[in-house]
Amino acid sequence: MVIDATGLTKTYRTVVAVDELTLRVSPGEIHALLGLNGAGKTTTFRMLLGMIRPTRGRVCVLGEPVRPGARALWSRVGYLVETPSAYPELTVVENLRVIARLRGLRGEKAIREVVARLELEACAHQRARTLSLGNAQRLGLAKALVHRPELLILDEPANGLDPAGVAGIRQLLHELARSDGVTVLLSSHLLAEVARLAARIGVLDHGHLVWEGPTADLVARSRPRLTVDAQDRGRAAAVLRSAGHAVEFDDEHGLTLTGERAIRRPGEVAELLVHAGCPPTRLAVTQDDLETAFLDLVGAR
């Protein structure tokens, strides 16, 4: 495993920020952590990177235990945690030269490549303090990538980017994983982007990992249903139940049917109600999105 954490816990006095977290990320995988604000995502990233010590638990990155002074390990890791930082009076290129020196890189080739890859050419000689939020984010990503790491840990990598920039970062991370074998662990509030990008997803809630698995499995949790409304909801429900349908009352939509027969043949449901003298005023097959499945997991619905 590129990341192998077991029982990872961090407490601050009476506050448990991360509680008994077990996380394993395979080589070349894009793995996402989702969670509401305060769920423990950033604290987890900081423990994985050795920025803070866990209260208890074990964590290995790229096969090595995370410990102080592991310089050889961190030369293989790139990261962006919370807001990107830069020397404000230095230009984009000058900031990258500083990072390149710290990483032991020689020459300008790596800097030119990462500037082009993050589409920073237009502001390459602009001072960091004058950058837009989106370009400051690109600079942060460039600093994480300049030394061609084997592992990327990215906290909200698309923060501040416009839709074209978000799509560009998605494509870049896909290329890094597919072509270069880079492993990516990221967090994001953009659930639709996560569904397109990540192979696996973990959901954190109040420091607990409440769900983890393939992205397709989380998407599959979004349940299709037939929503029906009628002027006399009680009578409509009785008619449908007598025909063998499981019916739930929904304050917003009226009646909800989740049975496969109703979802596949809504016309039969309409015909049944019409013949019973309570024609439907609304009939629609709907399906929850990824956001709804996520909110159900963290109890925010």
N, C-alpha and C positions, 0 to 999 in steps of 0.2 A: 504494500500500500504506500502511496506517496504521502498520504496523511493517515495516521493511525492514532486516534485519541480514545482513551478508555477512562470512564469515570471522572471526566474533567469537570471540576467544580471550582467556582470562585465566589467567595462571600466577602461582603463589606459590612463588618459588624453584624447587624441583624438582617441585612439584605442579602439574599441569595441571587446573584446575577446569572450564574450558570450552574445547573444542578445535574450532576452525574451524566454528563453528555458523552455519548459514544459516537464517534464519527470516523468513517473510513472512506477514503477517496482513492480510486484506482488510477493507474497511469493513463495519461491521455484523455481523461474524463473531464467534462465540464459539469461541475456539481454546484448547485445553488442552495443557499440557506435563506429561507423566507421567515418573516416574523414582523409583528407590529413593532413600533418604536418601544425600546426598553425590553425587548424579548431576550436580548443577550447575544445578538449577532456580532457586534463590534467587540464586546468583551471576549467572545470566543476567538475571533481573529487575532486579537492582541495576545492571547495566551498561546495560540499556535505559532506566532512570530516571536515569542520570547520577550515581548514588550512588558508583560506583567506575569507574575508567577501564579500558577493555580494554587488554590488552597489545598486541593488534593487531586489526585488523578495522574495519568501518564499520557504523554504525547510524544510521538515520533514523527519527524518530517523527513522525507526522502531517506528513510531507513535509519536516521540518527535521532537519538533523544534530544529534545529541545533543552538547552542549558546555556548559561552565560558563557560568552567567549567562543561560541561555535562559529568562527568566522568562515571556515570552509563551507559550512552548511548554508549560510546566508548569501554566499556568493552565487548560489544556484536558485535563489528565490527572488521574485519581484513582488512588490506589494503596493497597494494604495488603500490606506485605512482612514476613514472619516474624510475630512476635507484635504485637498491637495495642498502641499506646502512648497514654497519656492523662495529664493532670495529676491525680494521685491525690486531691487535696483539693478539686478542683472537681467540680461535679455534671455529669451528662450534658449538660444544656443549656448550662452554662457552658463546658464543653470545646468544644462545637459553636460557641458564640459566638466563641471565640478563633480557631478555624479559619476561620469566616466572615469575620472581620476580616482575617485574613491573605490570604484569597482576594478581598478587596475587595467583599464582599457587604454590603448595607445592609438594615436591618430584620430582622424575625423570621420572615418568611414561609418562606424556604428552610429554616430550622431546624425550624419546625413540620412542614413537609412531610416532611423526611427522618426526623424522630422517628416520625411516623405510618407511613412506609414501612417502617422497620426495626422496628416494633412495640416502641418504647422508651417509650411513654407511662407505663407503670406505674413506671418507674425514672428518669423524666426529671429528677427533682430529688434523685436519690441520688448520693452521692459515688462517683467512679470507683473508688476503692480498695475499695469494698464490693460491687462488681458481681460477679455470677457469671461464670464463664468464658464462657458463651454470650452474656450481655449485654455483656461487655467486647468480644467479637468483633463484636457488632452495632454497638457504638459505633465501633469501628474502621472498619467498613463505612460507617457514617453519615458519618464524617469524609471518607471517600473520595468520597462521593456528593453532599455538601452543595452543591457548586458546579456540579452537572450537567455532568460532564466528557464529552468525546467518546470518550475511551479510558479503560478501567479495567484496571489490572494488579493481580491479586489472588493472593496466595500463600496457599493453603489457606483460602479464604473461609468454609468451613463448619466450621472447627476449633472444637470445643467445643459445637457446637449439637446439640440433641436431634433426633430424626427429623422432627418437625414443623417445627423451625427450618431444617433442611437443605432440606426441600421448599419452604419459604417463600423461601429464598435462590435456589433453582433457578427458581422462578416469577418472582422479581424480576429476575433476570438475563435470563431469556427476554423479559420485558416491556421491559426497557431496550434490548435488541438489536432486537426487532421494532418497538416503537412509537417509540422515541427514536433509533434508529440508532446506539446506543452500541456500540463495539467492545470486546470483552472478551478478555483473555489471562489465563488462570488456571492454577494448579497444584492438584492434589488427590490425596489417597490414596484417595478414595471412587470407585472405578472405575465402579461401577454408576451413580453420579450423573453422572460425566463422560460416560458413554455416552448418558444422557438429555439432557444439556445442550449438549455441544460439537458443532459441525459438523465440526471437524477436530482431529486429535490428533497431537502430536509426542512421541516416546519418547526420553528422554535416558538414556544409560548411560555413566558415567565421563566425562562432559563431551562425549560424541559424540551427535549426533542419529542414532539407529540406525533410526528409522522415522518417516515423516510422511505423512499422508494423511487422507481422509475417515474419520470415525468408523465408518461402515458397513463400510469395508474392513477395519478392525481387528477388528470384530465377526465379519466373514466368515472371519477366520483361525481362528476356533474350529471345529475339524473334528468333524463327526459320525462316530461309529464304532460298530460292533457288537462288544460284548465277549462272549466265549463261554468257559465253563469246562466241563471234563469230568474224570472220574476219571482217564482216561488221556489227558493233554494231547497227548502225542506222536502217538498214533494218531489223535486228533481232527484235529490239524493236517495229518497226511498225507491223511486223507479229504477235508478241505476243499481242500487244494492240488490233489488229483487231480481235483476238480470245477472247478478254474479260479479259486479264490479266493486272493488274496494274504493271507497270514497272518503276523502278528507275535506273538512271545511277550511277555507282560506279566507281570512277577512278581506284581503285585497282583491283576490280573483274570483271568489265564490266557492267553487268545488274543484278539487284536484284529484285526478285519477292517475296512478302510476303503473297500472297493469299493462303488460305488453299488448294485450288485445285491444285495449282502448287507444293506446298510442299509435298502433299500426292501422287501426280502422276507426278513425274519429267520425267518419260518415255514419257508421252503424250506431254510434252513441247519439248523434243528432237525430237520426231516424227514430230511435227508441223514444226519445223525449218528445218528438213531434207527435208520434202516435199516442203517447200518454196524455197529450193535451197541455204539456208545459215546454214549448219549444225553447231552445237555447237562445239567449241574447248575446252570448259570446262563446266561441269554441276555438281553441288554439293549442297547438303542440309547441311547448317551449322547453328550453334546456338551460340549466345553470351554466355559468361560465366559470373559468378557473378562479376568478376572484371570489365567487360565492363558495366554491369548494374550500378555498383557503380560509375564508371567514368562518365557515362551519367548524373547521378543525380547531381554530383558536377561540371559539365561542364568542365571536363578535357579531353574531346575527341573532 
